[in-house]
Amino acid sequence: MRSSLVVLAAALTVGFAVQAPIALADSGSSASGSASGSASGSSDLWPAPTAAADQFTFLVAYSFGNRIPAGADPARTEGEPGPVNEALAAAVVAARGGRSIPVYAQTVIADVLRAKYGMTDVVAIAADQQADGTLTYLSTDGVAKKVAALRGTSQAIDVAGVIAFKDHLWRATYTTRDNGLHAYAPAGITMPSQYDSQSGQAWTTSATTYLPVDMAARIPLLLNGTGSSR
């Protein structure tokens, strides 16, 4: 059975990689749905489950790429936000509305929330620094683990709102769930979908470089069952 699932997941990955770039033309669609976890309006063939933003007890924002300042060592800096993370910060603000729920955001998004929007109660999720000063890459799963640890025992009653780049949203949502949190994309909030060709993370510069990476990373979520219930 497991080997059959591997074959099926691999086939689906190839299918997504072929079809998803075509679907990217629908960049203006926005999420819609209900707290029951209905499908969003994403162009992704597997849309993330959604819930009304007013049901979230906190938000978690996953960054997408960055901009490396001239002369900076990319191994020792999280970089500057760049346009995509600026847009993700705006999505955080839209999803939060006038509420004061906690926000957990990767550093480049947290920087924008503080500097541009005056958000003082955002918790920055940063990459770990090694003894030599280099940073350990912080994966989607790594972010989710850090947030889950910070939420502690409140996980039982938490409802997490997930903010992520459109092509990353499905995986970000289900990875958050895989770490024990009830997670949904916010209904009615449009996620950024325009790639940054100048991103300091090469795999986030275009759909052709990013989608194969994301699709492959979905396979473990399918195999362990996390991504099978929507």
JOMOJO-V368717 format. One record per backbone hydrogen bond with DSSP energy under -1.0 kcal/mol. CO is the residue of the C=O (numbers start at 0). NH is the residue of the N-H. E is the energy in kcal/mol with one decimal. If there is no record, write none. Layout:
co=CO nh=NH e=E
co=CO nh=NH e=E
This chain:
co=0 nh=4 e=-2.1
co=1 nh=5 e=-2.0
co=2 nh=6 e=-2.1
co=3 nh=7 e=-2.6
co=4 nh=8 e=-3.0
co=5 nh=9 e=-2.4
co=6 nh=10 e=-2.2
co=7 nh=11 e=-2.5
co=8 nh=12 e=-2.3
co=9 nh=13 e=-2.0
co=10 nh=14 e=-2.2
co=11 nh=15 e=-2.7
co=12 nh=16 e=-2.4
co=13 nh=17 e=-1.7
co=14 nh=18 e=-2.4
co=15 nh=19 e=-3.3
co=18 nh=22 e=-1.5
co=19 nh=23 e=-1.1
co=21 nh=24 e=-1.4
co=22 nh=25 e=-2.0
co=24 nh=26 e=-1.7
co=30 nh=187 e=-1.9
co=33 nh=36 e=-1.8
co=37 nh=49 e=-1.7
co=48 nh=184 e=-2.9
co=50 nh=186 e=-2.6
co=51 nh=54 e=-2.1
co=52 nh=55 e=-1.4
co=57 nh=160 e=-2.4
co=58 nh=103 e=-2.8
co=59 nh=162 e=-2.6
co=60 nh=105 e=-1.9
co=65 nh=199 e=-2.3
co=66 nh=79 e=-3.7
co=68 nh=71 e=-2.2
co=72 nh=75 e=-2.2
co=74 nh=134 e=-3.0
co=79 nh=66 e=-2.4
co=81 nh=85 e=-1.7
co=82 nh=86 e=-2.0
co=83 nh=87 e=-2.1
co=84 nh=88 e=-2.1
co=85 nh=89 e=-1.7
co=86 nh=90 e=-1.8
co=87 nh=91 e=-1.9
co=88 nh=92 e=-2.1
co=89 nh=93 e=-2.2
co=90 nh=94 e=-2.5
co=91 nh=95 e=-2.5
co=92 nh=96 e=-1.9
co=95 nh=98 e=-1.9
co=101 nh=58 e=-2.2
co=102 nh=122 e=-3.3
co=103 nh=60 e=-2.9
co=104 nh=124 e=-2.8
co=105 nh=108 e=-1.7
co=105 nh=109 e=-2.5
co=106 nh=110 e=-2.6
co=108 nh=112 e=-2.4
co=109 nh=113 e=-2.1
co=110 nh=114 e=-2.6
co=111 nh=115 e=-2.7
co=111 nh=116 e=-1.1
co=112 nh=118 e=-2.8
co=122 nh=104 e=-2.3
co=124 nh=106 e=-1.4
co=127 nh=135 e=-3.0
co=129 nh=132 e=-2.0
co=133 nh=129 e=-3.4
co=138 nh=142 e=-2.3
co=139 nh=143 e=-2.3
co=140 nh=144 e=-2.4
co=141 nh=145 e=-2.0
co=142 nh=146 e=-2.5
co=143 nh=147 e=-2.7
co=144 nh=148 e=-2.2
co=145 nh=149 e=-1.9
co=146 nh=150 e=-2.1
co=147 nh=151 e=-1.6
co=150 nh=153 e=-1.8
co=151 nh=154 e=-1.5
co=152 nh=155 e=-1.1
co=153 nh=156 e=-1.5
co=153 nh=157 e=-1.2
co=158 nh=56 e=-2.7
co=158 nh=57 e=-1.2
co=159 nh=183 e=-2.4
co=160 nh=59 e=-2.7
co=162 nh=61 e=-2.8
co=164 nh=167 e=-1.8
co=164 nh=168 e=-1.2
co=167 nh=171 e=-2.8
co=168 nh=172 e=-2.5
co=169 nh=173 e=-2.4
co=170 nh=174 e=-2.5
co=171 nh=175 e=-1.8
co=172 nh=176 e=-1.9
co=173 nh=177 e=-2.2
co=175 nh=180 e=-1.5
co=176 nh=179 e=-2.2
co=181 nh=159 e=-3.6
co=183 nh=161 e=-2.8
co=184 nh=50 e=-2.0
co=185 nh=188 e=-1.5
co=191 nh=165 e=-2.9
co=195 nh=198 e=-1.9
co=200 nh=203 e=-2.4
co=201 nh=204 e=-1.4
co=205 nh=209 e=-2.1
co=206 nh=210 e=-2.4
co=209 nh=213 e=-2.3
co=210 nh=214 e=-2.9
co=211 nh=215 e=-1.9
co=212 nh=216 e=-1.7
co=217 nh=221 e=-1.7
co=218 nh=222 e=-2.6
co=219 nh=223 e=-2.0
co=220 nh=226 e=-2.4
co=224 nh=227 e=-1.3
